[in-house]
Amino acid sequence: MPQTVCSGTMFTTPSGFSPHLACAEPGEDEETPQEGPGPGACLADGPPITSASLDTLIQNLVPTADYYPEKAYVFTFLLSARLFIPPLELLSRVCELCIKQQQLDQSPLDTAKVRKFGPKILQLLTEWTETFPTDFRDETMVGHLKDFIHRIAPCDEAYWKTMNQMLQKLSQRLALMSKGEESIVKVSLNASSISDKLVAFKTKPPPIQKDILSICNDPYTLAQQLTHVELPCFSDQKKKTSNLEAYVRWFNRLCYLVATEICMPAKKKQRAQVIEFFIDVARECFNIGNFNSLMAIISGMNMTPVSRLKKTWSKAKTAKFFILEHQMDPTGNFYNYRTALRGAAHRSRTANSNREKIVIPFFSLLIKDIYFLNEGCANRLPNGHVNFEKFVELARQVGEFMTWKQVECPFEEDQAILHYLHTAPIFSEDGLYLASYESESPENQVEKDRWKALRSNVLGKT
């Protein structure tokens, strides 16, 4: 069914959630991870860090001439650290530690020493700007980055070139992200609703609006264009709430668009044809790996104004629909869907082409999983340590999603179809019910009373 912005009361515990993370309470004599860089900072080579003080975690992020943290550690800490320290303050702390450890405040600089250390700190800054570019929308962040590189640049001219390349890529990435954000947010700006009065004129011979089959009658092509809508990134931290809401609005719009397209035709045969078309579109979305559009289509077809059209459904071939419903069945906390998602993720990891790399998860469920992990596990343990085990799991889920979102859509854009998806008028909930009752008469007194009230309300506004 259509989604709302998630709240804690809506959620069921996701599979894979580790309850022990929330109750991990180290004893008083538990050994604190080594202060300063060392094997404990390496998630792959050394024993995994389950908890540590914030200072220790920051220290383990800072490279030296002989040490560089594992990439998994860098991502995990940069993702989670913002819950404890703003990115600007973290960058300042990292720079201060580097200056102190490498004696970069002395003159003249030890050129040989800086040349051993320089490539590693530049690698860290590059990873930061590439993975969390929105941290650097703040000009002060960029200023700190430049100031620090200026300290070491006199020791090697290549450092200037690296900095310029880093800033150029950062600028391009931020511009691309802004374009993607505009694309997904425009759904809510362009979406319009059909006046419910139009239902009264359904039997007129001329079509009152274009329908999806007149724009696109190939299920695979429509599934490809839906994938174009789904893929834009949403990862702007400063606008995360509005972008999450935009994704929910897009899901709801697709639900209502599907329901509108089914309820609009005056003839039963035409409605059945639209149902069969969307079943095939949903199947193609499943094959592509676009689970979010798949769930929106199934939700639209399961809305009461559509599901009550028994005579229409009896004329449609629905075997494939029930198979797809089974795949997205919420039973067992969406066990079937999660199994299919793991299969798509495996295909993506071993893929040779972008078509096989596409994985678009059911977005609302992903957010609920992350919400549960974040809210269900303590950020800090009783001894004051950061619960790093929690953030390793959080980074795994977010990192996987970020990898999927970086896939470039391999399908050619069809502007006419995309325009229709974004702007085609859709019925309100009352409009859907009225269209449904006009198509197939009410079956009981409750439906008759509602139909009468809706007709009176609509015709009264004429």
C-alpha positions in Angstrom: 0.0 0.0 0.0 1.1 3.6 -0.3 3.8 4.6 2.1 4.2 7.3 4.8 7.4 8.7 6.2 8.4 6.1 8.7 8.0 6.3 12.4 9.1 3.9 15.1 5.6 2.6 15.7 5.4 1.2 12.2 8.3 -1.1 12.3 8.8 -4.8 12.7 12.2 -6.1 13.7 14.2 -6.7 10.4 15.9 -10.0 9.8 19.6 -9.8 10.3 19.2 -7.3 13.1 21.5 -8.3 16.0 19.8 -7.8 19.4 23.1 -8.5 21.1 24.5 -5.2 19.8 22.2 -3.2 22.0 23.0 -5.0 25.2 26.8 -5.3 24.7 28.1 -4.1 28.1 31.8 -4.5 28.5 33.0 -5.1 32.1 35.1 -2.7 34.0 38.3 -4.5 33.3 37.7 -4.9 29.5 40.7 -3.9 27.6 40.4 -0.6 25.6 41.7 -0.8 22.0 45.2 0.4 21.6 45.6 4.2 21.7 47.2 5.3 18.5 47.5 3.5 15.1 48.0 -0.2 15.3 46.6 -3.5 14.2 43.4 -3.0 16.2 42.4 -0.3 13.8 42.4 -2.7 10.9 39.0 -4.3 10.4 40.6 -7.0 8.2 44.0 -7.7 9.5 43.6 -7.3 13.3 40.9 -8.1 15.8 37.7 -6.2 15.0 37.1 -3.1 17.1 33.9 -3.6 19.0 34.1 -0.4 21.1 36.6 2.4 21.8 36.7 6.0 22.9 36.1 8.7 20.3 39.6 9.9 20.7 41.0 6.4 20.0 38.8 6.1 16.9 40.0 9.5 15.6 43.6 8.5 16.2 43.1 5.3 14.3 41.8 7.3 11.4 45.0 9.4 11.1 47.7 7.9 8.8 51.4 8.0 9.4 54.4 7.2 7.3 54.1 3.5 8.2 50.4 3.1 8.7 47.1 3.5 6.8 43.7 2.4 8.1 41.7 -0.2 6.3 39.3 1.2 3.8 36.4 -0.4 5.6 37.4 1.3 8.8 37.7 4.7 7.0 34.2 4.4 5.6 32.6 3.1 8.8 34.1 5.8 11.0 33.5 8.7 8.6 29.8 7.5 8.3 29.3 7.2 12.0 31.5 9.9 13.5 29.0 12.6 12.5 26.7 11.3 15.3 29.4 12.4 17.8 31.4 15.2 16.1 30.6 17.5 13.2 32.6 16.8 10.0 34.3 20.2 10.2 35.5 19.6 13.8 36.6 16.0 12.8 38.6 17.4 9.9 40.2 20.0 12.2 41.1 17.2 14.7 42.6 15.0 12.0 44.7 18.0 10.7 45.9 18.9 14.2 47.0 15.3 14.9 48.9 15.2 11.6 50.6 18.5 12.2 51.6 17.4 15.7 52.8 13.9 14.8 54.6 14.9 11.6 55.9 18.2 13.0 54.4 20.1 10.2 54.6 23.3 12.2 58.4 23.4 12.2 60.5 25.2 9.7 62.1 23.9 7.6 60.0 20.8 7.0 61.7 17.4 7.0 61.1 16.7 3.3 62.0 13.0 3.4 59.6 12.5 6.2 56.7 14.4 4.6 57.2 12.5 1.3 56.6 9.2 3.2 53.5 10.6 4.9 52.1 12.9 2.2 50.6 10.3 -0.2 48.8 8.6 2.7 47.1 11.7 4.1 46.2 12.7 0.5 44.6 9.3 0.0 42.5 9.7 3.2 41.3 13.2 2.1 40.6 11.8 -1.4 38.5 8.9 0.1 36.6 11.4 2.3 35.8 13.8 -0.6 34.7 10.9 -2.9 32.6 9.0 -0.4 31.0 11.9 1.6 31.2 14.8 -0.8 28.4 16.7 0.8 30.5 17.2 3.9 32.5 19.6 1.6 29.6 21.7 0.6 30.7 23.8 3.5 33.3 26.2 2.2 35.0 26.1 5.6 35.7 22.4 5.1 37.2 23.1 1.7 39.3 25.9 3.2 40.7 23.5 5.9 41.5 20.9 3.3 43.4 23.5 1.2 45.2 25.0 4.2 46.5 21.6 5.3 47.7 20.5 1.8 49.5 23.9 1.5 51.6 22.9 4.5 53.0 19.8 2.8 52.9 20.9 -0.9 56.3 22.6 -0.8 57.9 19.2 -0.3 56.5 17.8 -3.5 55.0 19.6 -6.5 52.8 16.6 -7.2 50.8 17.4 -4.1 49.5 20.6 -5.8 48.3 18.6 -8.7 46.6 16.0 -6.5 44.8 18.8 -4.6 43.6 20.4 -7.8 42.3 17.1 -9.2 40.6 16.3 -5.9 38.8 19.6 -5.8 37.8 19.4 -9.5 36.3 15.9 -9.0 34.6 17.1 -5.8 33.0 20.0 -7.7 31.8 17.7 -10.5 30.4 15.2 -8.0 28.5 17.9 -6.1 27.0 19.3 -9.3 26.0 15.8 -10.4 24.3 15.1 -7.0 22.4 18.4 -7.2 21.1 17.4 -10.6 20.0 14.0 -9.2 18.3 15.6 -6.3 16.4 18.0 -8.5 15.3 15.0 -10.6 13.8 13.1 -7.7 12.3 16.1 -6.0 10.5 17.3 -9.1 8.2 14.3 -8.8 6.3 16.2 -6.1 6.4 19.5 -8.0 5.1 18.1 -11.3 2.6 15.6 -10.0 -1.0 16.6 -10.6 -4.3 15.2 -9.8 -7.3 14.5 -12.1 -10.3 16.4 -11.0 -12.7 13.8 -9.6 -15.4 15.4 -11.6 -13.9 13.7 -14.7 -15.2 10.4 -13.5 -18.8 11.4 -14.4 -17.7 11.7 -18.1 -16.0 8.3 -18.4 -18.4 7.0 -21.0 -17.8 9.8 -23.5 -16.1 8.4 -26.6 -13.1 10.8 -26.8 -10.4 10.0 -24.2 -10.3 12.6 -21.4 -6.5 12.1 -21.1 -3.7 10.1 -22.5 -3.2 6.6 -21.0 -0.1 4.7 -20.4 -0.6 2.2 -23.2 -0.8 5.1 -25.7 2.6 6.3 -24.4 4.3 2.9 -24.0 2.9 -0.5 -24.7 6.1 -2.4 -24.1 6.5 -3.6 -20.5 10.3 -3.9 -20.7 10.6 -0.4 -21.9 8.5 1.0 -19.1 10.4 -1.0 -16.5 13.6 0.6 -17.9 12.2 4.1 -17.6 11.1 3.4 -14.1 14.6 2.4 -13.3 15.8 5.8 -14.7 13.5 7.5 -12.2 14.7 5.3 -9.3 18.4 5.6 -9.7 19.2 9.3 -8.8 21.2 9.6 -5.5 19.5 10.9 -2.4 22.6 11.2 -0.2 22.7 15.0 0.6 23.0 15.0 4.4 21.7 18.6 4.7 18.5 17.7 2.7 18.1 14.2 3.8 14.6 14.6 5.2 13.2 16.3 2.1 14.8 13.7 -0.2 13.5 10.8 1.9 10.1 12.3 1.7 10.6 12.7 -2.1 11.2 9.0 -2.4 8.1 8.3 -0.4 6.1 10.7 -2.6 7.5 9.0 -5.8 6.5 5.5 -4.4 3.0 6.8 -3.6 2.7 8.5 -7.0 3.5 5.3 -8.8 1.0 3.4 -6.7 -1.8 5.9 -7.5 -0.7 6.1 -11.2 -1.1 2.3 -11.5 -4.5 2.4 -9.8 -5.6 5.4 -11.9 -4.6 3.7 -15.2 -6.6 0.6 -14.2 -9.7 2.4 -13.0 -10.0 4.9 -15.8 -11.1 2.8 -18.8 -14.8 2.6 -19.3 -14.8 -1.0 -20.6 -14.0 -4.1 -18.6 -11.8 -5.5 -21.4 -9.6 -2.4 -21.5 -9.2 -2.5 -17.7 -8.2 -6.1 -17.8 -5.6 -5.3 -20.5 -4.1 -2.6 -18.3 -3.9 -5.0 -15.4 -2.1 -7.6 -17.6 0.3 -4.8 -18.8 1.3 -3.7 -15.3 1.8 -7.4 -14.3 4.3 -7.7 -17.1 5.9 -4.4 -16.1 6.3 -5.6 -12.5 7.8 -8.9 -13.8 10.4 -6.9 -15.9 11.2 -4.7 -12.8 11.9 -7.9 -10.9 14.2 -9.2 -13.6 16.0 -5.9 -13.8 16.4 -5.8 -10.0 14.2 -2.8 -9.5 12.3 -3.9 -6.4 11.1 -0.5 -5.4 9.0 0.0 -8.6 7.9 -3.6 -8.3 6.5 -3.1 -4.8 4.8 0.2 -5.9 3.1 -1.5 -8.8 1.9 -4.4 -6.6 0.7 -2.0 -4.0 -1.2 0.0 -6.5 -2.9 -3.1 -7.9 -3.8 -4.1 -4.3 -5.5 -0.8 -3.5 -9.1 -1.5 -2.6 -10.6 0.5 -5.6 -8.6 -1.8 -7.9 -8.9 -5.1 -6.0 -12.7 -4.9 -5.7 -13.0 -5.0 -9.5 -13.8 -8.7 -9.5 -15.4 -8.8 -13.0 -12.3 -7.0 -14.4 -9.8 -9.3 -12.6 -11.8 -12.4 -13.9 -11.0 -11.3 -17.5 -7.2 -10.8 -16.8 -4.5 -13.5 -16.8 -3.2 -13.2 -13.2 -1.0 -16.2 -12.6 2.2 -14.1 -12.9 0.8 -11.5 -10.6 0.3 -14.0 -7.8 3.9 -15.2 -8.2 5.1 -11.7 -7.9 2.9 -11.1 -4.9 4.5 -14.2 -3.3 8.0 -12.7 -3.9 7.0 -9.5 -2.1 4.9 -11.1 0.6 5.6 -9.4 4.0 5.3 -12.7 5.8 8.4 -13.6 7.8 9.5 -10.0 7.6 9.7 -10.1 3.8 11.7 -13.3 3.8 11.0 -14.0 0.1 12.0 -10.5 -0.9 15.1 -10.5 1.2 16.1 -13.8 -0.4 15.6 -12.3 -3.9 17.5 -9.2 -2.9 20.5 -11.3 -1.8 20.4 -13.0 -5.2 20.3 -9.7 -7.0 23.2 -8.4 -4.8 25.3 -11.4 -5.6 24.6 -11.0 -9.4 25.6 -7.3 -9.0 28.9 -8.2 -7.4 29.9 -10.6 -10.1 28.4 -8.7 -13.0 30.3 -7.8 -16.2 27.8 -5.2 -17.4 25.8 -2.4 -15.8 22.5 -4.1 -16.7 23.4 -6.9 -14.3 24.7 -4.5 -11.6 21.3 -2.9 -11.0 19.9 -3.4 -7.5 17.2 -1.0 -6.4 15.9 -2.2 -3.0 12.4 -1.7 -1.6 13.3 1.7 -0.2 10.9 2.0 2.7 12.0 -1.4 4.1 15.6 -0.4 3.8 15.0 2.8 5.8 13.1 0.8 8.4 16.0 -1.7 8.7 18.5 1.2 9.2 16.1 2.9 11.6 15.8 -0.2 13.7 19.5 -0.7 13.8 20.2 2.9 14.7 17.4 3.2 17.3 17.6 -0.3 18.7 21.3 -0.2 19.5 23.1 2.2 21.8 25.5 4.6 20.3 27.7 4.5 23.4 28.2 1.7 25.9 27.9 2.2 29.7 31.7 2.8 29.9 31.4 5.7 27.5 32.9 4.0 24.6 31.5 4.3 21.1 29.6 1.1 20.2 31.6 0.6 17.0 30.2 -2.9 16.4 26.8 -1.2 15.7 28.4 1.2 13.2 30.2 -1.6 11.4 26.8 -3.2 10.6 25.3 0.2 9.8 28.2 0.9 7.4 27.6 -2.5 5.8 24.0 -1.7 5.0 24.6 1.9 3.9 27.7 1.0 2.0 25.9 -1.7 0.0 23.2 0.8 -0.9 25.7 3.5 -1.9 27.4 1.0 -4.2 24.1 0.1 -5.9 23.2 3.8 -6.3 26.5 4.5 -8.1 25.6 2.2 -11.0 25.0 4.2 -14.1 21.6 3.5 -15.7 22.4 1.5 -18.9 19.0 2.1 -20.6 18.4 4.8 -23.1 16.1 7.6 -21.8 12.7 8.0 -23.4 11.7 11.6 -22.6 8.0 11.1 -23.5 7.6 8.2 -21.1 9.6 9.9 -18.3 7.5 13.1 -18.8 4.3 11.0 -18.5 5.5 9.2 -15.4 6.3 12.5 -13.7 3.3 14.6 -14.9 0.3 12.3 -15.8 -2.7 13.3 -13.7 -3.7 10.8 -11.0 -6.9 10.3 -9.0 -7.1 11.1 -5.3 -8.3 8.3 -3.1 -11.9 9.4 -3.4 -11.5 9.7 -7.1 -10.3 6.1 -7.3 -13.2 4.8 -5.3 -15.7 6.8 -7.4 -14.1 5.5 -10.7 -14.1 2.0 -9.3 -17.9 2.2 -8.4 -18.6 3.7 -11.8 -16.9 0.7 -13.4 -18.4 -2.0 -11.3 -21.4 -1.2 -9.1 -21.2 -1.3 -5.3 -21.9 -4.8 -3.8 -23.1 -3.9 -0.3 -24.8 -1.1 1.5 -21.5 0.4 2.8 -20.2 0.7 -0.8 -23.6 2.1 -2.0 -23.6 4.8 0.7 -20.1 5.8 -0.1 -20.8 5.9 -3.8 -23.8 8.1 -3.2 -21.8 10.4 -1.0 -19.0 10.7 -3.5 -21.2 11.3 -6.5 -23.1 14.0 -4.5 -19.8 15.6 -3.5 -18.4 15.6 -7.0 -21.5 16.6 -8.9 -22.2 19.3 -6.2 -19.0 21.0 -7.2 -19.9 21.1 -10.9 
